[in-house]
């Protein structure tokens, strides 16, 4: 999905898969071309990258004061390095966006600092800390008794520094880089007593296997409730076992990636509108 100055752009597809862009709509949304052109980019599939290229190229034909790109979720964020023969896809997607030459780029909750290093004229917005505070109020989180859980050291480094007065537990996971699957997850840290609430915090969820393993480990050491706060949730979260395992009581996320909520699980997920 792509928005220009607050309105969702319309695209059609020819029978052979080529994209038809509504140029008149783009010009109408520019209105006074002495003002900024703000483009909001919500990745749903790779065709959105091509649409973004077409939109920015069309904008370049017409004068506007400044072009701004807001990225709800940076595509290919998982592939933020190269190991062996793996392809450094994040680097190449960043180059594609850099070549579009936006005057300013803003990314919501980048998966790592590599995104900021690769994108030109870029800054990041981090809404998860505020979302986590809201969740802790909602679940009646007790700072003296309950725990924040980070599935890996990266998540703890990203979020833990803002909650140093809270009890924290960390997961140590072994990932198969070729498949992306988690082979093993161990809980690091000590629990003082059973019956506590735990809030798992991370930035990205696909099928949710990491969080199922995390919740299982927390239940084994005495967690009575487990809640999940994750910034970017793919639609595939409904295809995994996050909602069927009963290991996670409630999921809190945003609409930076999610496009729909299945009716069967509306009572177990809360979605904060950021886009």
Residue pairs with C-beta under 8 A, 6 or more apart in sequence:
1 8
1 40
1 41
1 42
1 44
1 48
1 275
2 8
2 9
2 39
2 40
2 41
2 42
2 48
2 51
2 52
2 55
3 9
3 39
3 40
3 42
3 275
4 26
4 29
4 30
4 37
4 38
4 39
4 40
4 55
5 29
5 30
5 31
5 37
5 38
6 38
7 25
7 29
9 21
9 22
9 25
9 26
9 51
9 55
10 22
10 25
11 19
11 20
11 21
11 22
11 51
12 19
12 20
12 22
13 19
13 20
14 20
19 47
19 50
19 51
19 54
21 51
21 54
21 55
21 58
23 58
26 55
26 58
26 59
27 62
30 37
30 59
30 62
30 64
33 62
33 63
33 64
33 65
34 63
34 64
34 65
35 64
35 65
36 64
36 65
36 66
36 67
36 68
37 59
37 64
37 66
37 67
37 68
38 68
38 70
39 52
39 55
39 56
39 59
39 67
39 68
39 69
39 70
39 102
40 70
40 72
40 275
41 48
41 52
41 69
41 70
41 71
41 72
42 48
42 72
42 73
42 256
42 257
42 275
43 49
43 71
43 72
43 73
43 74
43 75
43 257
44 259
46 75
49 75
49 93
49 96
52 97
52 100
53 96
53 100
56 67
56 69
56 100
56 101
56 102
57 100
59 67
60 101
66 103
66 104
67 101
67 102
67 103
67 104
68 102
68 103
68 104
68 105
68 106
69 97
69 100
69 102
69 104
69 105
69 106
70 105
70 106
70 108
71 97
71 105
71 106
71 107
71 108
72 108
72 255
72 256
72 257
72 274
72 275
73 108
73 109
73 232
73 256
73 257
74 90
74 93
74 107
74 110
74 111
74 115
74 119
75 93
76 89
76 90
76 93
77 90
77 110
77 111
77 112
77 115
77 204
78 90
78 111
78 180
78 204
79 86
79 87
79 88
79 89
79 90
80 90
80 111
80 112
80 114
80 115
81 88
81 114
82 88
83 177
86 177
86 178
90 114
90 115
90 118
91 118
94 115
94 118
94 119
95 118
97 105
97 119
98 118
98 119
98 120
102 121
103 121
104 121
104 123
105 119
105 120
105 121
105 122
105 123
106 122
106 123
106 124
106 125
107 115
107 116
107 119
107 122
107 123
107 124
107 125
108 124
108 125
108 127
108 231
108 254
108 256
108 274
109 124
109 125
109 126
109 127
109 128
109 203
109 231
109 232
109 256
110 116
110 124
111 203
111 204
112 154
115 122
115 124
116 122
116 123
116 124
127 231
127 254
127 272
127 274
128 159
128 201
128 203
128 229
128 231
129 159
129 162
131 229
131 231
131 252
131 254
131 272
132 148
132 159
132 163
132 199
132 201
132 229
134 252
134 272
135 141
135 199
135 227
135 229
135 252
136 199
139 197
139 199
139 225
139 227
139 250
140 197
141 197
141 199
142 196
142 197
143 165
143 166
143 167
145 167
145 193
145 196
145 197
146 167
146 196
146 197
146 198
146 199
147 166
147 167
147 168
147 169
147 191
147 196
147 197
147 198
147 199
147 218
147 223
148 159
148 160
148 163
148 166
148 167
148 168
148 169
148 198
148 199
148 201
149 168
149 169
149 170
149 171
149 198
149 199
149 200
149 201
149 214
149 218
150 156
150 159
150 160
150 168
150 169
150 170
150 171
150 200
150 201
150 202
151 170
151 171
151 173
151 185
151 200
151 202
151 210
151 211
151 214
152 170
152 171
152 172
152 173
153 170
153 172
155 201
155 202
155 203
156 168
156 170
158 203
159 201
160 168
168 189
169 187
169 188
169 189
169 191
169 198
169 218
170 187
170 188
170 189
171 185
171 186
171 187
171 188
171 210
171 213
171 214
171 217
172 185
172 186
172 187
172 188
173 182
173 183
173 184
173 185
173 186
173 210
173 213
174 182
174 183
174 184
174 185
175 181
175 182
175 183
176 182
176 183
181 209
182 209
182 210
182 213
185 210
185 213
185 214
185 217
186 217
187 217
187 218
187 221
191 221
191 222
193 222
194 221
194 222
194 223
194 224
195 222
195 224
196 222
196 223
196 224
197 223
197 224
197 225
197 226
197 227
198 215
198 218
198 223
198 225
198 226
198 227
199 226
199 227
199 228
199 229
200 211
200 214
200 215
200 218
200 226
200 227
200 228
200 229
200 230
200 248
201 229
201 230
202 210
202 211
202 229
202 230
202 231
203 230
203 231
203 232
204 230
204 231
204 232
204 233
205 211
205 228
205 230
205 232
205 233
205 234
205 237
205 242
205 253
206 234
206 236
206 237
206 240
207 236
207 237
207 239
207 240
207 241
207 242
208 228
208 237
208 240
208 241
208 242
208 248
209 240
209 241
211 228
211 230
211 242
211 248
212 240
212 241
212 242
212 245
212 247
212 248
215 223
215 226
215 228
215 245
215 247
215 248
216 247
218 226
219 226
219 247
225 249
226 247
226 248
226 249
227 248
227 249
227 250
227 251
227 252
228 242
228 248
228 250
228 251
228 252
229 252
229 253
230 251
230 252
230 253
231 253
231 254
231 256
232 253
232 254
232 256
232 257
233 251
233 253
233 254
233 257
233 258
234 257
234 258
235 257
235 258
235 259
235 260
237 251
237 253
237 258
238 262
238 265
242 248
242 251
243 251
243 264
243 265
243 268
243 269
249 268
250 268
250 269
250 270
251 268
251 269
251 270
252 269
252 270
252 272
253 269
253 270
253 271
253 272
254 271
254 272
254 273
254 274
254 275
255 271
255 272
255 273
255 274
255 275
256 274
256 275
258 271
261 269
261 271
